[in-house]
Amino acid sequence: MTSAFLIVIAVVFAVLAIRSRRLLTSALWLAGVSALLSIVFYLYGARQVAVIELSVGAGLVTVLLVFAVSIAGEDAIRSQPIVPKAFAWILAILLVLLLSWFTLLSPANPIQAGTELALVDVLWQARGLDVLVQVVLIFSGVLGLLGLLAEVRPHLEGPMAEEVKAVRDRELRALEEQVLGKQEEKK
C-alpha cells in the first residue's frame, strides 16, 4: 500500500514537471520523481538500484538540468510537439494501467527476499563509502559549476557609473587625438 501511494505521488510530480512553465521548476519536480522512485526501489528490495536512482536521477541529472538552463536561459521554445497529443494520452493511460497492474499484483510485504536492513544500515554500513564518494562528487560538481558560471561584475550605479563613463570618454578622446596627431604629422 505504501509503494502504491508513493507511485501515485511520483506520477503527480511527473505531471507537474511536464506542466510547469519554468524549466528550473520542472527540474525540481523531476528530482522529486526520482527521489520517490528510489524509495519504491528500496521498498522492493533493489537497494543498489535505489541508491543509483537517488544519486544519478535526483542528484546528477538535476545538477545537469540546472546547469543547462542557466547557460541556455529559460526562453520558451515555440514549436509544434513531435508526438501527437492523442498518441501521448493513449501512451500515458497505458503506462498508468501497466503500473497499476504491477502494483496490485505485487506482494503485500515487498522485502521478503533476504534479510531486512534499515535504510541507515544499507547506506552507512554496507555502502557507506559509496554514498560518501557520491555526495562529495555531487557537492564538488555543484561548487565547480557555480565557480564556472559566476561572473564578477561590479555593480555601478548613480554617480560612480557616470564617473567611470566620463573617465572612459576622456581616455577615448585622448587616444583619438593621439591617432589624429600622428596622421597629421605624417602628412
Backbone bond lengths (Angstrom), bond angles and torsions (degrees), N, CA, C in turn:
res aa  C-N    CA-C-N  psi(-1)  N-CA   C-N-CA  omega(-1)  CA-C   N-CA-C  phi
1 M - - - 1.451 - - 1.535 110.70 -
2 T 1.345 115.67 -38.18 1.461 119.43 179.39 1.515 110.83 -64.66
3 S 1.335 116.42 -41.52 1.462 119.09 -179.18 1.524 110.91 -66.47
4 A 1.321 118.23 -37.17 1.468 120.67 177.69 1.523 110.35 -63.37
5 F 1.323 117.29 -40.89 1.458 121.34 178.34 1.528 110.59 -64.01
6 L 1.332 116.60 -43.69 1.465 120.27 178.58 1.527 111.93 -64.71
7 I 1.331 116.41 -37.75 1.462 120.01 178.91 1.523 110.41 -67.07
8 V 1.321 117.37 -40.33 1.471 120.14 177.77 1.530 110.26 -62.73
9 I 1.321 117.35 -42.74 1.469 120.14 178.49 1.530 110.08 -65.62
10 A 1.331 117.83 -37.76 1.467 120.94 177.63 1.524 110.74 -63.75
11 V 1.332 117.12 -38.80 1.470 120.10 177.34 1.527 110.09 -65.88
12 V 1.324 117.08 -40.26 1.470 119.95 177.14 1.526 110.12 -62.66
13 F 1.321 117.39 -43.65 1.472 120.71 177.21 1.526 110.88 -61.13
14 A 1.343 116.62 -40.13 1.464 120.10 179.92 1.523 111.15 -64.48
15 V 1.331 116.74 -41.17 1.464 120.07 177.23 1.530 110.16 -64.05
16 L 1.328 117.03 -41.18 1.467 120.26 178.00 1.532 111.10 -65.01
17 A 1.322 117.02 -34.55 1.470 120.04 177.10 1.521 110.91 -65.83
18 I 1.313 116.53 -37.58 1.464 120.32 179.65 1.528 110.98 -73.97
19 R 1.307 117.51 -38.65 1.458 121.49 -174.71 1.532 113.80 -83.64
20 S 1.293 117.65 -11.87 1.463 120.47 -176.73 1.520 111.02 -65.77
21 R 1.320 116.24 142.47 1.466 121.85 -179.29 1.528 111.91 -83.36
22 R 1.331 117.72 -26.09 1.462 121.49 -177.88 1.526 109.54 -103.13
23 L 1.321 115.66 138.66 1.460 120.45 -177.28 1.526 112.67 -68.15
24 L 1.336 117.21 -37.81 1.465 118.93 179.19 1.521 111.78 -64.95
25 T 1.330 116.41 -39.09 1.464 120.20 176.98 1.525 110.29 -63.95
26 S 1.323 116.55 -40.54 1.468 120.13 177.31 1.526 111.46 -61.92
27 A 1.333 116.26 -39.63 1.462 119.90 178.86 1.530 110.87 -63.11
28 L 1.328 117.24 -38.53 1.464 120.17 178.88 1.525 111.74 -69.57
29 W 1.331 117.60 -39.45 1.470 119.73 176.02 1.519 109.98 -63.49
30 L 1.328 116.90 -39.21 1.463 120.69 178.25 1.530 111.28 -64.17
31 A 1.321 116.97 -37.38 1.473 120.09 175.71 1.525 110.10 -63.86
32 G 1.329 117.25 -37.22 1.466 120.57 176.00 1.516 112.37 -63.01
33 V 1.333 116.44 -39.98 1.469 120.54 176.85 1.528 109.96 -61.21
34 S 1.318 116.62 -45.76 1.467 119.84 -179.57 1.518 111.50 -64.11
35 A 1.319 117.50 -39.72 1.464 120.40 179.24 1.534 110.87 -64.58
36 L 1.326 116.66 -43.24 1.465 119.24 179.07 1.530 111.45 -66.90
37 L 1.314 116.74 -38.71 1.466 119.12 177.42 1.526 111.68 -65.63
38 S 1.320 117.03 -34.51 1.465 118.31 177.47 1.533 110.74 -66.24
39 I 1.314 117.53 -34.62 1.469 120.03 175.74 1.528 110.29 -65.77
40 V 1.333 116.57 -41.69 1.473 120.49 178.20 1.528 110.19 -63.00
41 F 1.331 116.84 -43.37 1.467 119.85 177.40 1.521 110.76 -59.82
42 Y 1.317 116.53 -40.92 1.465 120.10 179.49 1.529 110.46 -64.21
43 L 1.337 116.67 -42.34 1.460 119.95 179.67 1.520 111.89 -63.60
44 Y 1.316 118.23 -30.03 1.451 121.59 179.34 1.523 112.90 -87.66
45 G 1.314 117.77 4.62 1.451 120.91 174.18 1.520 115.22 92.86
46 A 1.308 118.35 0.30 1.468 121.30 179.28 1.530 108.16 -92.28
47 R 1.323 114.75 75.24 1.465 119.85 -172.65 1.533 112.51 -67.21
48 Q 1.316 117.01 -42.54 1.470 118.78 -179.23 1.522 110.93 -67.80
49 V 1.319 116.75 -38.68 1.470 120.24 177.17 1.531 109.46 -63.58
50 A 1.326 116.63 -38.06 1.466 120.39 179.50 1.523 111.02 -63.67
51 V 1.323 116.76 -43.61 1.472 120.01 179.72 1.522 110.53 -66.46
52 I 1.319 117.22 -40.55 1.469 119.82 179.33 1.524 110.36 -66.80
53 E 1.327 117.48 -42.52 1.466 120.38 178.68 1.522 111.14 -62.37
54 L 1.322 115.96 -40.19 1.460 118.99 179.90 1.524 111.36 -67.25
55 S 1.323 116.53 -44.23 1.463 118.13 -176.27 1.516 112.27 -76.49
56 V 1.323 117.55 -42.00 1.463 119.71 -177.72 1.520 110.96 -84.19
57 G 1.327 116.91 -51.45 1.467 120.25 -176.14 1.514 113.69 -67.61
58 A 1.324 116.08 -49.83 1.466 119.13 -177.59 1.522 112.35 -86.01
59 G 1.326 117.50 -27.12 1.459 119.40 -176.76 1.507 114.13 -95.69
60 L 1.320 116.05 -69.08 1.457 121.21 -172.83 1.524 112.82 -65.02
61 V 1.327 117.45 -46.15 1.464 120.31 -178.44 1.525 110.44 -63.26
62 T 1.326 117.17 -39.49 1.458 120.02 178.66 1.519 110.84 -64.36
63 V 1.325 116.82 -42.75 1.469 120.25 178.34 1.525 110.37 -62.12
64 L 1.329 117.15 -43.84 1.469 120.42 179.85 1.524 111.67 -65.35
65 L 1.334 117.72 -40.10 1.462 119.72 177.95 1.524 111.61 -64.94
66 V 1.328 116.71 -43.04 1.463 119.68 178.21 1.527 109.97 -63.67
67 F 1.333 117.11 -39.37 1.460 121.30 177.36 1.529 110.79 -62.31
68 A 1.325 117.05 -46.75 1.463 120.74 -179.13 1.518 111.63 -64.55
69 V 1.325 116.99 -40.40 1.464 120.04 179.27 1.517 110.51 -67.42
70 S 1.328 117.01 -37.98 1.461 118.89 -179.11 1.522 111.29 -68.91
71 I 1.325 117.94 -30.36 1.465 120.29 177.88 1.524 110.97 -80.68
72 A 1.336 116.97 -47.10 1.458 120.53 -174.57 1.525 112.68 -81.14
73 G 1.300 117.94 -24.13 1.457 120.60 -176.36 1.515 110.53 91.23
74 E 1.307 115.34 170.59 1.460 120.33 -176.56 1.510 112.22 -104.67
75 D 1.318 118.41 27.73 1.453 120.39 178.14 1.521 109.10 -65.37
76 A 1.309 115.25 133.02 1.454 119.96 -179.58 1.526 109.73 -73.44
77 I 1.304 115.16 140.37 1.459 120.75 178.65 1.524 107.04 -92.80
78 R 1.300 115.95 122.61 1.456 121.25 -179.19 1.534 108.63 -100.94
79 S 1.318 116.30 92.02 1.460 120.33 178.04 1.517 108.77 -146.94
80 Q 1.298 114.65 165.97 1.456 120.72 178.82 1.529 109.42 -77.48
81 P 1.324 117.48 143.16 1.467 119.29 177.25 1.527 111.25 -65.61
82 I 1.315 115.91 147.36 1.463 121.40 -179.11 1.527 110.48 -73.51
83 V 1.334 115.75 -41.76 1.464 121.28 -178.79 1.525 108.61 -95.34
84 P 1.331 118.34 131.82 1.465 119.82 177.15 1.529 110.96 -62.15
85 K 1.328 115.53 148.04 1.470 120.17 -176.72 1.531 112.24 -60.38
86 A 1.318 117.59 -40.26 1.466 120.19 -178.33 1.526 110.80 -61.84
87 F 1.327 116.92 -43.51 1.460 120.89 178.77 1.524 111.01 -65.00
88 A 1.332 117.14 -39.17 1.462 121.04 178.98 1.520 110.80 -64.11
89 W 1.334 117.76 -41.74 1.464 120.80 178.81 1.529 111.13 -66.32
90 I 1.312 116.95 -41.86 1.472 120.17 178.91 1.526 110.08 -62.44
91 L 1.325 116.30 -44.16 1.462 120.57 179.03 1.527 111.28 -63.47
92 A 1.333 117.21 -41.89 1.468 120.83 178.95 1.526 111.27 -63.81
93 I 1.319 116.99 -42.37 1.468 120.15 179.52 1.527 110.39 -65.39
94 L 1.333 117.36 -41.49 1.466 120.09 177.40 1.527 111.66 -61.88
95 L 1.344 116.58 -40.79 1.460 119.30 179.14 1.527 111.50 -66.65
96 V 1.319 117.74 -38.87 1.470 120.44 177.97 1.525 109.89 -65.56
97 L 1.323 117.65 -41.49 1.469 120.18 177.68 1.520 111.58 -63.94
98 L 1.331 116.82 -42.85 1.459 120.87 178.22 1.526 111.16 -63.27
99 L 1.317 117.04 -43.33 1.458 121.30 178.40 1.524 111.01 -64.20
100 S 1.332 117.12 -40.78 1.469 120.63 177.50 1.518 110.72 -64.24
101 W 1.314 117.24 -40.70 1.454 120.91 179.58 1.522 111.10 -62.02
102 F 1.347 117.14 -46.48 1.462 120.09 178.44 1.523 111.93 -65.55
103 T 1.325 117.23 -36.41 1.462 120.57 -179.62 1.521 111.32 -68.77
104 L 1.319 117.25 -40.87 1.464 120.35 -178.72 1.527 111.94 -72.37
105 L 1.318 117.77 -29.18 1.463 120.68 179.91 1.519 113.15 -87.89
106 S 1.333 117.50 -3.65 1.461 120.18 -178.53 1.527 110.04 -74.27
107 P 1.329 117.12 156.15 1.470 119.53 179.19 1.523 111.19 -66.54
108 A 1.333 115.12 157.27 1.464 120.19 -177.93 1.521 111.57 -66.09
109 N 1.318 116.77 -38.74 1.463 121.05 178.78 1.529 107.71 -115.12
110 P 1.313 118.02 95.89 1.454 120.52 -171.41 1.522 114.86 -62.37
111 I 1.318 119.95 -27.72 1.464 121.22 -176.60 1.522 109.06 -94.35
112 Q 1.317 117.07 68.77 1.454 120.32 176.02 1.521 111.05 -101.46
113 A 1.300 116.73 -24.93 1.458 119.84 -179.11 1.517 109.52 -81.09
114 G 1.307 116.91 129.59 1.455 120.64 177.32 1.518 112.39 78.77
115 T 1.314 114.46 -167.48 1.451 119.59 -179.50 1.510 110.02 -90.79
116 E 1.310 114.73 148.27 1.463 119.80 177.68 1.523 109.22 -83.67
117 L 1.306 115.18 125.88 1.449 121.59 176.03 1.517 108.45 -125.25
118 A 1.291 115.33 143.39 1.460 119.01 176.64 1.523 109.05 -72.97
119 L 1.306 115.98 157.35 1.462 121.00 -179.65 1.526 110.26 -59.22
120 V 1.312 117.18 -37.85 1.469 121.11 178.98 1.524 110.39 -61.97
121 D 1.337 116.54 -42.03 1.462 119.79 179.70 1.525 111.26 -65.07
122 V 1.323 116.15 -42.69 1.463 119.30 -178.77 1.527 110.39 -65.40
123 L 1.329 116.53 -47.06 1.459 119.44 -175.02 1.516 113.25 -71.90
124 W 1.322 118.55 -42.46 1.460 119.97 -170.84 1.516 114.66 -101.83
125 Q 1.332 118.60 -15.91 1.452 118.75 177.78 1.529 111.18 -108.60
126 A 1.313 117.19 -54.03 1.453 119.52 -177.15 1.527 112.24 -74.95
127 R 1.313 117.78 -39.28 1.469 121.85 -176.44 1.528 110.99 -125.25
128 G 1.299 117.76 31.03 1.465 121.85 -174.96 1.513 114.03 -60.67
129 L 1.315 117.22 -45.61 1.457 120.33 -179.40 1.524 111.22 -64.81
130 D 1.330 116.81 -41.02 1.464 120.37 178.17 1.530 111.20 -60.56
131 V 1.315 115.58 -45.02 1.459 119.54 -179.10 1.530 110.83 -64.28
132 L 1.320 117.29 -43.63 1.472 119.48 178.97 1.526 111.78 -63.10
133 V 1.318 117.37 -41.34 1.465 119.94 178.63 1.526 110.18 -64.26
134 Q 1.323 118.29 -41.95 1.457 120.84 179.03 1.526 111.35 -65.01
135 V 1.322 117.27 -41.58 1.466 120.23 178.41 1.524 110.36 -62.85
136 V 1.323 117.09 -44.38 1.468 120.81 179.59 1.524 110.68 -64.30
137 L 1.326 117.64 -42.64 1.465 120.52 179.26 1.524 112.06 -63.95
138 I 1.320 117.32 -44.43 1.464 119.89 179.37 1.521 110.18 -65.51
139 F 1.332 117.24 -43.64 1.464 120.95 -179.75 1.522 111.10 -63.33
140 S 1.342 116.92 -45.31 1.463 118.99 179.71 1.525 111.19 -68.56
141 G 1.336 117.87 -33.02 1.459 120.46 175.64 1.512 112.06 -64.09
142 V 1.325 116.34 -42.99 1.467 119.82 177.89 1.524 110.54 -64.35
143 L 1.325 117.02 -45.02 1.472 119.14 178.73 1.527 111.48 -64.29
144 G 1.329 117.40 -39.02 1.460 120.21 177.57 1.520 111.90 -63.13
145 L 1.343 116.22 -43.22 1.460 119.23 177.90 1.516 111.54 -64.54
146 L 1.310 116.67 -40.96 1.470 119.00 177.55 1.518 111.05 -63.48
147 G 1.346 116.56 -37.68 1.464 119.70 177.55 1.516 112.19 -66.94
148 L 1.332 116.37 -37.81 1.462 119.68 178.62 1.521 112.34 -70.18
149 L 1.325 115.88 -36.68 1.454 119.48 -175.57 1.517 113.49 -86.58
150 A 1.318 116.85 -11.62 1.465 119.27 -177.48 1.525 109.43 -70.48
151 E 1.283 115.81 130.35 1.452 121.68 177.05 1.520 107.47 -116.78
152 V 1.305 114.83 125.15 1.458 118.78 179.86 1.523 107.41 -91.51
153 R 1.297 115.15 109.24 1.457 121.20 177.53 1.517 107.86 -128.63
154 P 1.302 117.23 123.55 1.458 117.83 175.99 1.526 109.65 -71.33
155 H 1.280 114.45 137.51 1.455 119.64 178.89 1.523 108.27 -87.31
156 L 1.305 115.73 108.29 1.450 120.88 179.70 1.513 108.84 -104.82
157 E 1.286 114.96 123.91 1.449 119.81 179.09 1.521 109.20 -134.93
158 G 1.283 115.28 152.48 1.464 122.23 172.44 1.509 113.72 60.45
159 P 1.350 117.43 -134.56 1.463 121.94 -173.12 1.529 113.24 -60.97
160 M 1.304 118.45 -33.93 1.463 120.38 -179.13 1.524 110.72 -64.38
161 A 1.326 117.02 -42.63 1.466 120.78 178.55 1.514 110.47 -63.42
162 E 1.319 116.45 -40.99 1.473 120.19 178.69 1.523 111.08 -64.82
163 E 1.327 117.22 -38.78 1.462 120.94 179.02 1.534 110.90 -65.37
164 V 1.332 117.39 -43.06 1.457 120.70 178.69 1.527 109.76 -63.79
165 K 1.322 117.11 -40.43 1.460 120.78 178.38 1.518 110.57 -64.11
166 A 1.323 117.24 -41.82 1.467 120.60 179.58 1.525 111.05 -63.76
167 V 1.320 118.08 -42.27 1.467 121.26 178.79 1.527 109.95 -63.23
168 R 1.328 116.66 -43.36 1.459 120.44 178.74 1.530 111.26 -62.67
169 D 1.333 116.61 -41.92 1.468 119.97 178.62 1.532 111.11 -63.81
170 R 1.340 117.64 -40.86 1.470 120.52 178.17 1.528 111.08 -62.61
171 E 1.344 115.54 -42.39 1.460 118.80 179.11 1.528 111.26 -65.15
172 L 1.317 117.79 -38.78 1.455 120.77 177.57 1.528 111.65 -64.65
173 R 1.346 116.44 -42.33 1.465 119.76 177.56 1.519 111.15 -63.11
174 A 1.326 117.48 -42.10 1.467 120.85 179.27 1.526 110.24 -63.34
175 L 1.324 117.13 -40.86 1.460 120.84 178.16 1.528 110.65 -65.02
176 E 1.331 117.10 -41.76 1.466 120.45 177.38 1.525 111.14 -61.96
177 E 1.341 116.85 -41.58 1.472 120.29 179.75 1.525 110.71 -64.93
178 Q 1.332 116.05 -38.52 1.471 119.26 177.28 1.518 111.18 -62.29
179 V 1.328 116.42 -46.36 1.457 120.73 -178.61 1.517 110.25 -65.07
180 L 1.335 116.29 -44.38 1.469 119.36 179.43 1.525 111.24 -65.69
181 G 1.338 117.13 -37.66 1.463 120.99 178.76 1.519 111.42 -64.01
182 K 1.328 117.16 -41.05 1.463 120.91 178.48 1.520 111.22 -67.39
183 Q 1.350 116.49 -36.88 1.457 119.08 178.84 1.533 111.47 -67.87
184 E 1.344 117.22 -36.39 1.455 120.60 179.21 1.528 111.21 -71.26
185 E 1.326 117.33 -34.08 1.474 120.51 177.98 1.523 110.67 -65.83
186 K 1.322 116.49 -36.41 1.463 120.67 -179.71 1.526 110.84 -68.93
187 K 1.316 118.47 -28.04 1.473 121.98 -178.92 1.463 108.51 -78.78
